[in-house]
Amino acid sequence: MNPDDFRHAIGHFPTGVAVITTTVNGEAHGATVSALSSLSLEPPMLIVCLKDTSRTLTAVKQSGRFLVNLLAEDQADIAAHFATRDGAKLAPTEPGKLPGIPGVLGAIACEVDSMVRGGSHIILMATVTAVEMASAGRPLTYYRGRFGGFLPALTLVKPSD
Ligand SMILES: Cc1cc2nc3c(=O)[nH]c(=O)nc-3n(C[C@H](O)[C@H](O)[C@H](O)COP(=O)(O)OP(=O)(O)OC[C@H]3O[C@@H](n4cnc5c(N)ncnc54)[C@H](O)[C@@H]3O)c2cc1C
């Protein structure tokens, strides 16, 4: 199986976009991700997949905690910023404070429960410790290498309604 063919195929599955942030000794780290999924409701858990060479992954392993910043429709520039290799993508933070990104749809604080290797990536299984949602807003999406928005296609109505 050619990896490029797989990349092309999986690119046809639209996703949301998030930035994973964490802090180690006041130094803040962040990476754009689309490999993010709910895992369990009781207890609340999610998974994130980060490349094994990622500096943000190294920082998450050290801190044991991270924040999932769910990007809003107008935040494609932030997604692009956190997808670069730039050394300092975030200003330093107070030690112990997870770096939040202003204007996001919501933020989910997590503690790492366990890690499993999956090919070139590490699957982080994490317990959700807190959530904070904006009162309104629309999500940033990613499809076939491009950022976009979300348009409801149909409204599901039960026959009895
Ligand atoms: C829409 C979107 C979704 C994405 N989803 C995911 C995802 O789910 N999981 C994921 O892992 N990535 C994902 N990425 C890619 C990810 O955002 C970038 O790789 C980002 O740079 C990771 O940041 P980092 O700080 O974790 O890693 P970085 O430390 O910035 O490293 C990123 C890569 O660059 C290499 N690198 C770093 N510095 C150098 C250097 N000086 N010379 C040579 N190579 C270097 C690293 O080895 C690593 O492979 C996504 C990107 C986009 C745009």
The ligand as an SDF file (V2000), in Angstrom:
LIG
                    3D

 53 58  0  0  0  0  0  0  0  0999 V2000
   -5.0620   20.3360    9.4400 C   0  0  0  0  0  0  0  0  0  0  0  0
   -3.8570   19.6650   10.0370 C   0  0  0  0  0  0  0  0  0  0  0  0
   -4.0170   18.5450   10.8250 C   0  0  0  0  0  0  0  0  0  0  0  0
   -2.9170   17.9040   11.3980 C   0  0  0  0  0  0  0  0  0  0  0  0
   -3.1210   16.8080   12.1910 N   0  0  0  0  0  0  0  0  0  0  0  0
   -2.0780   16.2100   12.8000 C   0  0  0  0  0  0  0  0  0  0  0  0
   -2.2980   15.1130   13.6830 C   0  0  0  0  0  0  0  0  0  0  0  0
   -3.4210   14.7120   13.9450 O   0  0  0  0  0  0  0  0  0  0  0  0
   -1.2020   14.5520   14.2790 N   0  0  0  0  0  0  0  0  0  0  0  0
    0.0720   15.0040   14.0230 C   0  0  0  0  0  0  0  0  0  0  0  0
    1.0210   14.4270   14.5900 O   0  0  0  0  0  0  0  0  0  0  0  0
    0.3050   16.0380   13.1870 N   0  0  0  0  0  0  0  0  0  0  0  0
   -0.7360   16.6650   12.5820 C   0  0  0  0  0  0  0  0  0  0  0  0
   -0.5140   17.7330   11.7550 N   0  0  0  0  0  0  0  0  0  0  0  0
    0.8580   18.1740   11.5300 C   0  0  0  0  0  0  0  0  0  0  0  0
    1.3780   18.9790   12.7470 C   0  0  0  0  0  0  0  0  0  0  0  0
    0.5250   20.0480   13.0680 O   0  0  0  0  0  0  0  0  0  0  0  0
    2.7770   19.5390   12.4280 C   0  0  0  0  0  0  0  0  0  0  0  0
    3.6730   18.4680   12.1500 O   0  0  0  0  0  0  0  0  0  0  0  0
    3.3400   20.3760   13.5600 C   0  0  0  0  0  0  0  0  0  0  0  0
    4.5970   20.9190   13.1760 O   0  0  0  0  0  0  0  0  0  0  0  0
    3.5350   19.5820   14.8260 C   0  0  0  0  0  0  0  0  0  0  0  0
    4.0600   20.4390   15.7860 O   0  0  0  0  0  0  0  0  0  0  0  0
    4.9770   19.8730   16.9290 P   0  0  0  0  0  0  0  0  0  0  0  0
    5.3900   21.0160   17.7730 O   0  0  0  0  0  0  0  0  0  0  0  0
    4.2910   18.7670   17.6240 O   0  0  0  0  0  0  0  0  0  0  0  0
    6.1530   19.1690   16.1680 O   0  0  0  0  0  0  0  0  0  0  0  0
    7.4690   19.8440   15.6220 P   0  0  0  0  0  0  0  0  0  0  0  0
    8.4700   19.7340   16.6840 O   0  0  0  0  0  0  0  0  0  0  0  0
    7.1560   21.1600   15.0360 O   0  0  0  0  0  0  0  0  0  0  0  0
    7.8920   18.7750   14.5230 O   0  0  0  0  0  0  0  0  0  0  0  0
    7.1120   18.5320   13.3540 C   0  0  0  0  0  0  0  0  0  0  0  0
    7.9490   17.6360   12.4620 C   0  0  0  0  0  0  0  0  0  0  0  0
    9.0430   18.3760   11.9760 O   0  0  0  0  0  0  0  0  0  0  0  0
   10.2680   17.7120   12.3100 C   0  0  0  0  0  0  0  0  0  0  0  0
   11.2570   18.7630   12.6560 N   0  0  0  0  0  0  0  0  0  0  0  0
   11.1490   19.6520   13.6560 C   0  0  0  0  0  0  0  0  0  0  0  0
   12.1950   20.4930   13.6550 N   0  0  0  0  0  0  0  0  0  0  0  0
   12.9800   20.1110   12.6270 C   0  0  0  0  0  0  0  0  0  0  0  0
   14.1940   20.5720   12.0840 C   0  0  0  0  0  0  0  0  0  0  0  0
   14.8360   21.6130   12.6080 N   0  0  0  0  0  0  0  0  0  0  0  0
   14.7010   19.9420   11.0020 N   0  0  0  0  0  0  0  0  0  0  0  0
   14.0620   18.8880   10.4580 C   0  0  0  0  0  0  0  0  0  0  0  0
   12.8930   18.4020   10.9280 N   0  0  0  0  0  0  0  0  0  0  0  0
   12.3710   18.9940   11.9890 C   0  0  0  0  0  0  0  0  0  0  0  0
    9.9520   16.8170   13.4760 C   0  0  0  0  0  0  0  0  0  0  0  0
   10.8300   15.7130   13.5350 O   0  0  0  0  0  0  0  0  0  0  0  0
    8.5170   16.4080   13.1760 C   0  0  0  0  0  0  0  0  0  0  0  0
    8.4660   15.3200   12.3120 O   0  0  0  0  0  0  0  0  0  0  0  0
   -1.5990   18.3870   11.1560 C   0  0  0  0  0  0  0  0  0  0  0  0
   -1.4220   19.5250   10.3600 C   0  0  0  0  0  0  0  0  0  0  0  0
   -2.5370   20.1530    9.7990 C   0  0  0  0  0  0  0  0  0  0  0  0
   -2.3480   21.3870    8.9600 C   0  0  0  0  0  0  0  0  0  0  0  0
  1  2  1  0
  2  3  1  0
  2 52  2  0
  3  4  2  0
  4  5  1  0
  4 50  1  0
  5  6  2  0
  6  7  1  0
  6 13  1  0
  7  8  2  0
  7  9  1  0
  9 10  1  0
 10 11  2  0
 10 12  1  0
 12 13  2  0
 13 14  1  0
 14 15  1  0
 14 50  1  0
 15 16  1  0
 16 17  1  0
 16 18  1  0
 18 19  1  0
 18 20  1  0
 20 21  1  0
 20 22  1  0
 22 23  1  0
 23 24  1  0
 24 25  2  0
 24 26  1  0
 24 27  1  0
 27 28  1  0
 28 29  2  0
 28 30  1  0
 28 31  1  0
 31 32  1  0
 32 33  1  0
 33 34  1  0
 33 48  1  0
 34 35  1  0
 35 36  1  0
 35 46  1  0
 36 37  1  0
 36 45  1  0
 37 38  2  0
 38 39  1  0
 39 40  1  0
 39 45  2  0
 40 41  1  0
 40 42  2  0
 42 43  1  0
 43 44  2  0
 44 45  1  0
 46 47  1  0
 46 48  1  0
 48 49  1  0
 50 51  2  0
 51 52  1  0
 52 53  1  0
M  END
$$$$
